[in-house]
């Protein structure tokens, strides 16, 4: 077993983190380019603009800017303010987790006919999530932009809260679409209902696994770098699947005949 607290191991882990993040940036930019046509259609009003799409754009582009900021911190050849840059990066990155959950929550709220009671409950739960996200500085650095310490409790609480919130939203969706099938007004047996349930299941599965992996490594507390090495993959996975869910629903063809 390596000595995770040794200087040599932490330098090695830091190199792995840099290369891993560059690779993940490539994955996210590839996904962004493949789906930029949807964004352009909304901007040019080829697709109807509805207010919930604001959260889709915020989710998608805040993470992109955070990844750009992270790469700047890794690759900069001149002196920069690491603490200020990473404060933005971690807030924007963690915000992508919160925005992914909001996108899924809005979809579930629509399934319930924009119920005011459910909306009030979800707003309170989401505000609790953002209270953790906006905690502020949770990473500390040396002059060379190397992580020297993290506030693990805040990070762990944020990711665990994300998992619980996503589970709540998925269960609400499953109840409405699956367990109430055959009842008046139920959508579970329609093509739209099956798509909504399937997308929600895929979203929850991917988001839960990625958030769980990040949480496990934070709880292990091997060293300051390993504590956060899977945070970026978790944010990217959450954002990609959440934005795909939004696009699939927006592109749904209501006129296509049902295939039961």
KOLLO-113120 format. One line per field, with one value per residue (C-alpha): x, z, y; residue in three letters; residue number from 1. Coordinates in Angstrom, 1 decimal, always signed. Each point is the difference from the previous one (the first is absolute). Example, Ala and Ser with C-alpha at 12.3 -4.5 7.8 and 13.67 -1.06 7.14 Angstrom:
# KOLLO-113120
u: c(+12.3_+1.4)
w: c(+7.8_-0.7)
v: c(-4.5_+3.4)
resn: c(Ala_Ser)
resi: c(1_2)
END
This chain:
# KOLLO-113120
u: c(+0.0_+1.4_+0.6_-2.8_+1.3_+3.5_+1.2_+1.0_-3.5_-1.8_+2.1_-0.8_-3.7_+0.1_+1.5_-2.8_-2.6_+1.3_+0.1_-3.4_-1.6_+1.3_-1.5_-3.3_+0.0_+0.4_-3.1_-2.1_+1.0_-0.8_-3.4_-0.5_+0.8_-2.2_-3.0_+0.6_-2.7_-2.7_+1.5_+0.1_-3.6_-1.1_+2.1_-1.3_-3.6_-0.4_-1.0_-2.5_+1.8_-1.5_+1.4_+1.1_+2.6_+1.9_+1.1_+1.1_+2.3_+1.3_+0.8_+1.7_+2.1_+1.0_+1.6_+1.8_+1.4_+1.0_+1.9_+1.7_+1.0_+1.4_+2.2_+1.2_+1.1_+1.8_+1.7_+0.6_+3.7_-0.4_-1.0_-3.7_-2.3_-0.6_-2.4_-2.2_+0.0_-0.8_-2.6_-1.9_+0.8_-1.3_-3.1_-0.8_+0.8_-2.1_-2.8_-0.1_-1.1_-2.7_-1.2_-0.1_-2.3_-2.1_-0.4_-1.3_-2.2_-1.7_-0.7_-1.6_-2.0_-1.4_-1.1_-2.0_-1.7_+2.1_-1.5_+0.5_+0.5_+2.6_+1.6_+0.3_+1.6_+2.5_+0.9_+0.8_+2.1_+1.8_+0.8_+1.5_+2.2_+1.2_+0.8_+2.7_+1.1_+0.5_+2.1_+3.0_+3.7_+0.5_+3.4_+3.3_+3.2_+3.7_+1.5_+0.2_-3.7_+0.4_-2.8_+1.2_-3.2_-3.8_-3.1_-1.2_-3.1_-1.5_+0.9_-1.4_-3.2_-0.5_+0.4_-2.1_-2.7_+0.1_-0.5_-3.0_-1.6_+0.3_-1.4_-3.0_-0.7_+0.3_-2.3_-2.6_+0.3_-0.2_-3.1_-1.8_+1.0_+0.2_-1.9_-3.1_-0.2_-3.6_-1.5_-1.6_+2.5_+3.0_+2.7_+1.9_-1.3_+0.5_+3.1_+0.8_-0.5_+2.4_+2.6_-0.3_+0.3_+2.9_+2.0_-0.6_+1.3_+3.1_+0.7_-0.3_+2.2_+2.8_-0.2_-0.2_+3.0_+2.2_-1.0_+0.5_+3.5_+1.0_-1.4_+1.8_+3.4_-0.8_-0.9_+3.2_+2.0_+3.1_+1.6_-1.1_+0.2_-1.8_-2.8_-1.1_+1.2_-3.4_-1.9_+0.4_-1.2_-3.0_-0.9_+0.5_-2.1_-2.8_+0.0_+0.1_-2.9_-2.1_+0.4_-0.7_-3.2_-1.1_+0.8_-1.8_-3.1_+0.2_+0.5_-2.8_-2.4_-3.5_-1.5_+1.8_-2.5_+0.1_+1.8_-1.4)
w: c(+0.0_-0.9_+2.7_-1.1_+2.3_-1.4_-2.1_-2.9_-0.1_+0.1_-2.9_-2.0_+0.8_-1.0_-3.4_-0.4_+0.9_-2.6_-2.8_+1.0_+0.0_-3.4_-1.3_+1.6_-1.5_-3.4_+0.7_+1.1_-2.9_-2.4_+1.5_-0.2_-3.7_-0.8_+1.6_-0.8_-2.6_+2.7_+1.7_-3.3_-0.8_+3.4_-0.4_-3.6_+1.2_-2.3_+3.2_+2.3_+3.0_+3.4_+3.3_+1.3_-2.9_+2.0_+2.4_-2.9_-1.4_+3.5_+0.7_-3.3_-0.2_+3.7_-0.1_-3.3_+1.5_+3.2_-2.1_-2.0_+3.3_+1.4_-3.1_+0.3_+3.6_-1.2_-3.1_+0.8_-0.4_+1.7_+3.6_+0.6_+3.1_+0.5_+3.0_-1.9_-3.2_+1.9_+2.1_-3.3_-1.3_+3.0_+0.3_-3.7_+0.0_+3.1_-1.4_-3.0_+2.5_+1.3_-3.4_-1.2_+2.9_-0.8_-3.6_+1.1_+2.7_-2.5_-2.2_+2.9_+1.0_-3.5_+0.2_+3.1_-1.8_+1.7_+3.4_+2.4_+3.0_-1.8_-1.3_+3.6_+1.2_-2.8_+0.4_+3.7_-0.8_-2.8_+2.2_+2.5_-2.7_-1.2_+3.6_-0.1_-3.6_+1.0_+3.0_-1.6_+0.1_+0.5_-1.7_+1.1_-2.1_+0.0_-2.2_-2.9_+0.0_+1.7_+2.3_+3.6_+1.9_-0.5_+2.1_-0.4_+2.1_-2.2_-3.2_+1.4_+1.2_-3.4_-1.9_+2.4_-0.2_-3.8_+0.2_+2.4_-2.0_-3.2_+1.7_+1.2_-3.4_-1.7_+2.5_-0.6_-3.7_+0.3_+2.2_-2.5_-3.1_+1.0_+3.2_-1.1_-3.4_-1.2_+2.2_-1.5_-1.2_+0.4_-2.7_+0.9_-3.0_-2.6_-2.1_+1.8_+3.4_-0.9_-1.3_+3.2_+2.3_-2.0_-0.2_+3.7_+0.8_-2.1_+1.5_+3.5_-0.6_-1.6_+2.4_+3.1_-1.1_-0.8_+3.1_+2.2_-1.4_+0.7_+3.5_+0.8_-0.8_+2.0_+3.0_-0.4_+0.4_-1.6_-0.8_-1.1_-3.7_+0.2_+2.0_-3.1_-2.9_-0.9_+0.6_-3.6_-1.5_+2.2_-1.0_-3.7_+0.2_+1.8_-2.5_-3.1_+1.0_+1.4_-3.2_-2.2_+2.0_-0.7_-3.7_-0.5_+1.6_-2.0_-3.2_+0.7_-2.9_+1.4_-3.5_-0.5_+0.5_+3.2_-0.2_+2.9)
v: c(+0.0_+3.4_+2.6_+2.4_+2.8_+0.0_+2.9_-2.2_-1.7_+3.3_+1.4_-3.2_+0.4_+3.6_-0.9_-2.6_+2.6_+2.4_-2.6_-1.4_+3.4_+0.8_-3.3_+0.8_+3.5_-1.7_-2.2_+2.9_+2.2_-2.8_-0.4_+3.8_+0.1_-2.9_+1.7_+3.6_+0.0_-0.2_+3.1_+1.9_-0.9_+1.4_+3.2_+0.6_-0.8_-3.0_-1.7_+1.6_+1.7_-1.0_+1.3_-3.5_-0.1_+2.7_-2.7_-2.2_+2.7_+0.9_-3.7_-0.5_+3.1_+0.5_-3.4_+0.9_+3.2_-1.9_-2.5_+2.8_+1.6_-3.3_-0.5_+3.6_-0.7_-3.1_+1.4_+3.7_+1.0_+3.4_+0.8_-0.2_+0.3_-3.7_+0.5_+2.4_-2.2_-3.2_+1.7_+0.7_-3.5_-1.9_+2.2_-0.3_-3.7_-0.7_+2.2_-2.4_-2.7_+2.2_+1.1_-3.7_-0.8_+3.1_-1.1_-3.4_+1.6_+2.3_-3.0_-1.9_+3.1_+0.2_-3.6_+0.9_+2.8_+2.7_-0.8_+2.9_-2.3_-2.0_+3.1_+1.4_-3.2_-0.2_+3.7_-0.5_-3.2_+1.8_+3.0_-2.4_-1.4_+3.5_+0.9_-2.6_+0.9_+3.6_-0.7_+1.8_-1.0_-3.7_-0.5_+1.6_+0.2_+0.7_+2.6_-2.5_-0.7_-3.4_-1.1_-0.2_-0.4_-0.4_+0.4_-3.5_+0.3_+2.7_-2.0_-3.2_+1.6_+1.6_-3.2_-2.1_+2.7_-0.3_-3.7_+0.2_+2.8_-1.9_-3.1_+2.0_+1.4_-3.3_-1.7_+2.7_-0.5_-3.8_+0.3_+2.2_-1.8_-3.6_-0.8_+2.0_-1.7_-0.7_+2.7_+3.1_+2.5_-2.4_+0.2_-3.2_-2.0_+2.8_+0.4_+3.3_-1.6_-2.9_+2.5_+2.1_-3.0_-1.5_+3.3_+0.6_-3.5_+0.4_+3.5_-1.3_-3.0_+1.9_+3.0_-2.3_-2.0_+3.0_+1.9_-3.1_-0.6_+3.6_-0.3_-3.2_+1.5_+3.1_-2.2_-2.1_+3.2_-1.5_+3.4_+3.5_-0.9_-3.4_+1.6_+2.0_-2.1_-1.4_+3.3_+1.2_-3.3_+0.1_+3.6_-0.9_-3.2_+1.8_+2.9_-2.1_-2.3_+2.9_+2.0_-3.0_-0.6_+3.6_-0.2_-3.3_+1.4_+3.2_-2.0_-2.5_-0.5_+0.0_-0.6_-3.4_-2.9_-2.1_-3.3_-2.1)
resn: c(Unk_Unk_Unk_Unk_Unk_Unk_Unk_Unk_Unk_Unk_Unk_Unk_Unk_Unk_Unk_Unk_Unk_Unk_Unk_Unk_Unk_Unk_Unk_Unk_Unk_Unk_Unk_Unk_Unk_Unk_Unk_Unk_Unk_Unk_Unk_Unk_Unk_Unk_Unk_Unk_Unk_Unk_Unk_Unk_Unk_Unk_Unk_Unk_Unk_Unk_Unk_Unk_Unk_Unk_Unk_Unk_Unk_Unk_Unk_Unk_Unk_Unk_Unk_Unk_Unk_Unk_Unk_Unk_Unk_Unk_Unk_Unk_Unk_Unk_Unk_Unk_Unk_Unk_Unk_Unk_Unk_Unk_Unk_Unk_Unk_Unk_Unk_Unk_Unk_Unk_Unk_Unk_Unk_Unk_Unk_Unk_Unk_Unk_Unk_Unk_Unk_Unk_Unk_Unk_Unk_Unk_Unk_Unk_Unk_Unk_Unk_Unk_Unk_Unk_Unk_Unk_Unk_Unk_Unk_Unk_Unk_Unk_Unk_Unk_Unk_Unk_Unk_Unk_Unk_Unk_Unk_Unk_Unk_Unk_Unk_Unk_Unk_Unk_Unk_Unk_Unk_Unk_Unk_Unk_Unk_Unk_Unk_Unk_Unk_Unk_Unk_Unk_Unk_Unk_Unk_Unk_Unk_Unk_Unk_Unk_Unk_Unk_Unk_Unk_Unk_Unk_Unk_Unk_Unk_Unk_Unk_Unk_Unk_Unk_Unk_Unk_Unk_Unk_Unk_Unk_Unk_Unk_Unk_Unk_Unk_Unk_Unk_Unk_Unk_Unk_Unk_Unk_Unk_Unk_Unk_Unk_Unk_Unk_Unk_Unk_Unk_Unk_Unk_Unk_Unk_Unk_Unk_Unk_Unk_Unk_Unk_Unk_Unk_Unk_Unk_Unk_Unk_Unk_Unk_Unk_Unk_Unk_Unk_Unk_Unk_Unk_Unk_Unk_Unk_Unk_Unk_Unk_Unk_Unk_Unk_Unk_Unk_Unk_Unk_Unk_Unk_Unk_Unk_Unk_Unk_Unk_Unk_Unk_Unk_Unk_Unk_Unk_Unk_Unk_Unk_Unk_Unk_Unk_Unk_Unk)
resi: c(1_2_3_4_5_6_7_8_9_10_11_12_13_14_15_16_17_18_19_20_21_22_23_24_25_26_27_28_29_30_31_32_33_34_35_36_37_38_39_40_41_42_43_44_45_46_47_48_49_50_51_52_53_54_55_56_57_58_59_60_61_62_63_64_65_66_67_68_69_70_71_72_73_74_75_76_77_78_79_80_81_82_83_84_85_86_87_88_89_90_91_92_93_94_95_96_97_98_99_100_101_102_103_104_105_106_107_108_109_110_111_112_113_114_115_116_117_118_119_120_121_122_123_124_125_126_127_128_129_130_131_132_133_134_135_136_137_138_139_140_141_142_143_144_145_146_147_148_149_150_151_152_153_154_155_156_157_158_159_160_161_162_163_164_165_166_167_168_169_170_171_172_173_174_175_176_177_178_179_180_181_182_183_184_185_186_187_188_189_190_191_192_193_194_195_196_197_198_199_200_201_202_203_204_205_206_207_208_209_210_211_212_213_214_215_216_217_218_219_220_221_222_223_224_225_226_227_228_229_230_231_232_233_234_235_236_237_238_239_240_241_242_243_244_245_246_247_248_249_250_251_252_253_254_255_256_257_258_259_260)
END
